[in-house]
Amino acid sequence: MPRDNVEVVRDYVESLAQASPADVPGLIARFCDPQSDYYPVQKFPESRPCHGLEDITHFVSEFFGAWDEFDYGIEAVTAVADDRVLVRTRLSGTGRGSGLDMVGQVFICFWLRNGLVFRQEDHLTLAGARTALGLADVDLL
């Protein structure tokens, strides 16, 4: 696995964690292939598959805007194969409309080509992430 893919993913996730909503379009364009697909955690409100930079940018911007307080950090990054990276993150936040607090891990699967993310899937469990990556029987993280 080229170290570059791990660095690309780490830089992307860290940049998003520190981004303002105004930064989102530029970050998506910088790190994602124009034909990329994003599959957020299915249990999150308003979650839906996103296809292409505009659709992904719109969803991520809306997601960030749904929180009064939001913190997002990397706990681990693992090279899975030449084209895949798995990231374990810790999310916490307070919903803007609901006032509900959320804390938990999200496992993010990335597929890369030519240094750009062309597919991303978010999962609430490591087992779900391993299955998505085609590695259900492999011990990761």
Secondary structure, 3 states (H helix, E strand, C coil): CCHHHHHHHHHHHHHHHCCCHHHHHHHHHHHEEEEEEEECCCCCCCCCCEECHHHHHHHHHHHHHCEEEEEEEEEEEEEEECCEEEEEEEEEEEECCCCCEEEEEEEEEEEEECCEEEEEEEECCHHHHHHHCCCCCCCCC
